[in-house]
Structures are given as structure tokens and as C-alpha cells.
Amino acid sequence: MKQAILATALAAFAALPAQAACYADYQAKTDNPLRLHYGVIELSDAACSNAARAESEATSRLQEGGWTLLRILSTFGAEGLGSRRTDAGQNYLRF
């Protein structure tokens, strides 16, 4: 009985999709006064493989903070976070 439960649990776990971290670096601005910033944002997995979706997701979160997305520079996995942390400063995973 234990083996059947364990086998079922393992099969269910194996069927789950892998959750890979997805991030983007971007440029944003505010007007009046003009301010610019570079930042890093975490995106959903679906947004990482679709440029329009990544832009839409980043745009809506940045707008909540009063910023306008200028452009997504790139999307990347967790391996790219370390090299961007210093450049993004306070806008590292802020939105």
C-alpha cells in the first residue's frame, strides 16, 4: 500500500512542469520631472518565451509604480541575475 501511494505521488510530481526562473532587464522613465532608470524584473514563465507578453507584464507592473516602460533589453534565467544586480541598484527586482 505504501509503495502504491509513493508511486502515485512520484508520478504526480513528475507530471508538474518545471518552474524555471525568468527575468528581464529593462529601461523605464517618468515624465515631469524626467527620470530614467535601468532595472531587473521577474516575469512569468509564459512571458519569458513571448516578447509581447514580457512587455505587457513589465508595463503593467511598472505603471503601478508610476513608471513607463521604454524597452525590454533582454530576458534571461537566474544565471544572469548576479551580473546585473549592481547596475540595477534599487531597481533590482523592485517591480
Backbone bond lengths (Angstrom), bond angles and torsions (degrees), N, CA, C in turn:
res aa  C-N    CA-C-N  psi(-1)  N-CA   C-N-CA  omega(-1)  CA-C   N-CA-C  phi
1 M - - - 1.451 - - 1.532 110.45 -
2 K 1.338 116.51 -45.50 1.468 120.44 179.14 1.527 110.88 -60.07
3 Q 1.325 115.44 -39.89 1.457 119.75 -178.89 1.526 111.14 -66.32
4 A 1.312 117.46 -36.76 1.468 120.91 179.15 1.529 110.23 -67.09
5 I 1.311 116.65 -41.38 1.468 120.69 178.88 1.523 109.84 -66.05
6 L 1.320 116.11 -44.76 1.462 120.49 179.29 1.527 111.10 -62.75
7 A 1.306 117.21 -42.44 1.468 120.74 179.22 1.525 110.65 -63.79
8 T 1.315 116.89 -40.73 1.463 120.73 178.78 1.525 110.79 -65.26
9 A 1.322 116.91 -43.18 1.465 121.19 179.36 1.526 110.91 -63.52
10 L 1.310 117.07 -42.82 1.472 120.35 179.06 1.519 111.44 -65.47
11 A 1.315 117.21 -39.52 1.463 120.45 178.73 1.524 110.69 -65.07
12 A 1.328 116.98 -40.41 1.469 120.67 178.75 1.524 110.51 -65.86
13 F 1.312 117.30 -41.23 1.463 121.18 179.17 1.524 110.80 -65.13
14 A 1.315 117.45 -41.16 1.464 121.19 -179.50 1.516 111.78 -66.81
15 A 1.318 117.98 -25.01 1.460 121.67 -178.88 1.522 112.68 -79.16
16 L 1.331 117.83 -15.72 1.458 120.47 179.40 1.518 110.27 -70.27
17 P 1.330 118.16 142.41 1.462 119.41 178.16 1.526 110.40 -70.66
18 A 1.306 116.07 146.78 1.461 120.39 177.31 1.524 109.19 -69.42
19 Q 1.296 116.48 136.77 1.455 121.21 -179.70 1.533 108.64 -101.63
20 A 1.296 116.54 97.05 1.454 121.21 177.31 1.517 108.45 -92.03
21 A 1.287 115.67 138.20 1.464 119.92 179.31 1.520 109.32 -69.86
22 C 1.324 115.47 142.31 1.452 121.43 -179.05 1.522 108.95 -133.37
23 Y 1.305 116.49 131.48 1.456 122.52 -177.90 1.521 109.89 -136.17
24 A 1.319 115.84 161.28 1.462 121.22 174.73 1.512 108.66 -138.53
25 D 1.315 116.47 146.22 1.461 118.96 168.32 1.521 106.70 -104.00
26 Y 1.320 115.76 146.21 1.457 121.06 -169.51 1.526 110.50 -147.34
27 Q 1.315 115.01 168.36 1.460 123.00 171.21 1.518 107.46 -121.58
28 A 1.331 116.34 139.29 1.460 121.04 -178.84 1.521 109.54 -140.89
29 K 1.347 115.44 166.03 1.461 120.33 -179.10 1.522 110.71 -146.05
30 T 1.314 114.80 162.51 1.462 122.36 165.46 1.516 105.84 -126.97
31 D 1.326 115.99 154.71 1.464 121.44 176.55 1.524 108.80 -108.06
32 N 1.304 115.18 154.19 1.456 122.52 170.46 1.521 114.16 57.18
33 P 1.286 120.59 67.77 1.461 127.97 3.20 1.527 111.21 -84.98
34 L 1.316 115.29 155.64 1.452 121.20 178.48 1.527 109.06 -68.11
35 R 1.321 115.40 123.94 1.465 121.96 174.12 1.519 107.22 -135.69
36 L 1.312 116.17 141.56 1.460 122.51 179.41 1.521 109.08 -121.09
37 H 1.310 116.65 148.66 1.462 118.82 171.56 1.519 111.80 -150.60
38 Y 1.311 113.24 155.39 1.461 123.75 174.03 1.519 105.50 -108.67
39 G 1.325 117.73 138.22 1.456 120.01 179.68 1.509 112.81 -150.83
40 V 1.315 113.95 173.54 1.457 122.66 176.40 1.524 107.05 -124.37
41 I 1.330 116.56 133.04 1.451 122.69 -177.01 1.527 109.35 -129.15
42 E 1.320 116.99 143.95 1.464 120.86 174.77 1.523 108.48 -87.06
43 L 1.320 116.32 136.28 1.461 122.64 -178.82 1.526 110.24 -119.22
44 S 1.319 115.80 162.46 1.459 120.38 173.12 1.531 108.48 -70.14
45 D 1.318 116.27 158.45 1.466 120.28 178.82 1.522 111.39 -58.30
46 A 1.330 117.12 -39.65 1.465 121.21 -178.98 1.526 111.06 -63.07
47 A 1.324 117.18 -35.49 1.458 121.00 -179.21 1.524 111.82 -72.68
48 C 1.294 116.99 -26.85 1.461 120.17 -176.96 1.529 111.83 -67.89
49 S 1.324 116.61 -31.58 1.459 119.50 -177.43 1.529 112.68 -96.87
50 N 1.329 117.01 4.97 1.450 120.93 -177.27 1.530 108.93 -138.43
51 A 1.321 117.25 109.56 1.464 121.68 -174.10 1.528 112.68 -59.14
52 A 1.322 117.58 -41.04 1.469 120.49 -179.41 1.524 110.98 -65.54
53 R 1.319 116.28 -39.38 1.463 120.35 178.58 1.526 111.08 -68.73
54 A 1.328 117.50 -39.09 1.465 121.21 177.85 1.521 109.67 -61.64
55 E 1.316 116.49 -44.01 1.463 120.92 179.54 1.528 110.92 -64.13
56 S 1.308 116.77 -42.55 1.461 121.07 179.98 1.529 111.83 -63.89
57 E 1.323 116.21 -44.91 1.461 120.86 -179.48 1.526 111.12 -64.67
58 A 1.319 116.51 -45.53 1.469 120.23 179.72 1.524 110.73 -65.97
59 T 1.328 117.35 -41.65 1.464 121.89 179.77 1.519 111.30 -57.39
60 S 1.328 116.80 -48.11 1.464 118.91 -176.33 1.525 112.05 -66.20
61 R 1.326 118.33 -38.39 1.467 119.43 179.79 1.516 111.93 -72.12
62 L 1.326 116.89 -38.07 1.460 119.64 178.26 1.527 111.12 -67.21
63 Q 1.332 117.41 -38.54 1.466 121.10 179.62 1.523 111.26 -61.13
64 E 1.321 117.31 -35.27 1.462 120.73 177.28 1.526 111.22 -59.32
65 G 1.316 116.64 -30.04 1.459 121.73 178.98 1.521 113.69 -94.78
66 G 1.343 116.76 6.18 1.453 120.84 178.11 1.513 115.38 86.47
67 W 1.324 117.34 14.71 1.460 122.39 -178.09 1.523 110.40 -109.18
68 T 1.332 115.14 154.08 1.463 122.50 175.77 1.522 107.99 -113.21
69 L 1.321 116.64 126.16 1.458 120.51 177.48 1.512 109.56 -68.36
70 L 1.310 116.97 128.96 1.464 121.59 173.77 1.523 109.91 -90.91
71 R 1.335 116.24 -48.46 1.457 119.62 177.34 1.520 111.37 -169.67
72 I 1.314 114.15 152.22 1.464 122.16 170.76 1.519 105.56 -87.88
73 L 1.308 116.77 126.03 1.463 120.28 -179.73 1.530 110.94 -82.10
74 S 1.340 116.66 -45.55 1.460 120.79 179.37 1.520 109.47 -164.62
75 T 1.325 114.85 161.87 1.458 120.83 171.28 1.520 106.87 -116.60
76 F 1.329 116.00 150.94 1.460 120.48 -174.00 1.526 109.64 -161.81
77 G 1.317 116.12 170.58 1.454 122.70 177.79 1.521 111.08 -94.09
78 A 1.319 115.26 -173.26 1.462 121.72 -177.11 1.528 112.75 -59.16
79 E 1.327 116.56 -25.76 1.466 119.63 -179.12 1.531 112.44 -65.12
80 G 1.321 118.08 -19.27 1.460 121.35 -179.58 1.516 115.17 -92.78
81 L 1.318 117.38 -2.99 1.465 120.09 -175.88 1.528 113.39 -67.86
82 G 1.313 116.69 -45.71 1.465 120.79 -174.23 1.517 113.37 -57.22
83 S 1.305 117.18 -41.11 1.458 120.41 -176.67 1.525 112.71 -74.00
84 R 1.318 118.05 -14.05 1.475 121.35 -177.79 1.531 113.29 -105.79
85 R 1.299 117.50 -10.91 1.471 121.76 -173.87 1.524 112.55 -58.52
86 T 1.302 117.83 -48.85 1.465 121.33 -177.74 1.518 111.24 -65.04
87 D 1.334 117.13 -43.87 1.461 120.66 -178.66 1.530 111.91 -64.24
88 A 1.323 117.66 -35.80 1.466 121.01 -177.96 1.531 111.75 -78.26
89 G 1.310 118.32 -23.76 1.467 121.33 177.85 1.516 112.55 52.87
90 Q 1.341 117.04 -127.07 1.462 121.27 -177.05 1.531 112.52 -69.31
91 N 1.314 117.61 -11.67 1.470 121.45 179.83 1.527 112.04 -98.78
92 Y 1.310 116.52 19.06 1.457 122.77 175.81 1.529 108.06 -81.98
93 L 1.327 116.34 108.97 1.465 123.75 -179.18 1.532 112.60 57.57
94 R 1.318 117.34 29.20 1.465 122.82 -179.45 1.523 111.97 -74.86
95 F 1.318 117.56 -37.29 1.469 120.86 -174.63 1.513 111.40 -107.10
